[in-house]
Amino acid sequence: MDYGRLYALIEEIPAGQVATYGQLARLVGLTLRQVGHALAVLDSVEARRVPWHRVVNSQGCISVRAEGGGEEMQAKRLRREKVHFSETGRIDMKVFGWPGPFNPDEWR
C-alpha cells in the first residue's frame, strides 16, 4: 500500500502540535490500523522527513509499540517542541491538538 498521502499529511502538522491516528485516518480514508502500520514501516530516510512523533492516540497519549521501544524517543522529541505532558502522560489536546489542514477536502 502506498502511504505517500498520509506521510504528506503528517508533514503538515506543525512543530508543537499533535494529531491523532483517528484524525489522520478520517482525513485520508484509512483505518486506524493502517495509519499505525504506515508509521511502523517508515524507513530511516522517511522517518527523518515525516514527523511521526507528532501522532498520538485519541487519549492524547503516546501509544506503546508492539515491537517495543520508541516511546521515550517520541516523548523526548515532543518535549523539545514544547509539548507538555500531564503527570499521567497525557497531552492536552485542547492546547496541543492540531486543528487539521487548512483545506481538509483536499486530503479525501
N, C-alpha and C positions, 0 to 999 in steps of 0.2 A: 504494500500500500504506500502511496506517495503522501507524505505528511508535509509537503512543502507549504501548503496554505496555512496549516496550523503553525508551523515554525515562523512563518512570516507574521502571523497574528501575534504570537508571543513576543516577537521583536518589537511590536508596537507598545508593549507595556513599559511605561517609563520607570526609571530607577526610583525606588522609594514607594512603589505601589505593587500590589499583588492581585492576581486573578485566580479564580477557582477552576478546577478541572471542568466542572459543570458549565460554567460561564463560557469557557472556550469551546467545549463540545457543542453547546447550543449554537454558537456563532458560526462554526464551520461544518455542522451537520455530522458530527462523530458521536460515538458513545464515550462514556467516562473511561471505560477500559481502553479504548483506542487512544485517547489522549494520554493516559498513563503509559501505555505501551510505546507511543511515539516518543515520550520523554526518556523512557528506559533504553531505547535503542539509539539515542543520539551518539554519534561517534565523537571522538575528541575534537575534531575540527568544528563540527556543528555545535558542540557544547560550548565552544568559545564564542560563537556568534549568537546563539539562541540563549536568551536569559532564562533558562529553565528554572532557576532558583526562585523566580517570581510567581510560580504556580503552586498553590496550596489547596488543601481540601476545603469543603464547604463550611467547616467549623473555624476556618482561619488558622489551621494547624499544618505543620509540615507532616506529610504522610510518610510512614515507615515503609521502606522499600523491601520488597520480597527478597532481594539478593543481599540485603543488609548494607548498612553504611550510607554515607552521603548526607544524612540528615544534619549532622553538625556543620558540614561544609555549607549546606544550604542556609542554615541559620546564621552562620558567620557572614555570608555574602549579603543576606538581608540586613543584618545589623550594620554592616558597612554602608548600606544605603539608607540608614537611619530609620529602618522599620523596627518598631518596638514590639516586644512580646510581653504578655502578661505573665504572672507567676506560674500560671498553668500551661504556658507555652502557646497561647492563642494570640493571634494578630487581630486587632480591632479593625474589622472590615469597613466600618463606617469612616474610619480615619485613613486607612492604607489601601482600601479596596479600589481597584481600577474600575472606573465607570464604564469602560468599554471603548471601542473605537469611535471616532467622530461619526462615521457612517457605517453602522452595523450591517446594513443591507448589502454592502459590497463584499462581505465575507460569506454570505449564504450561498 
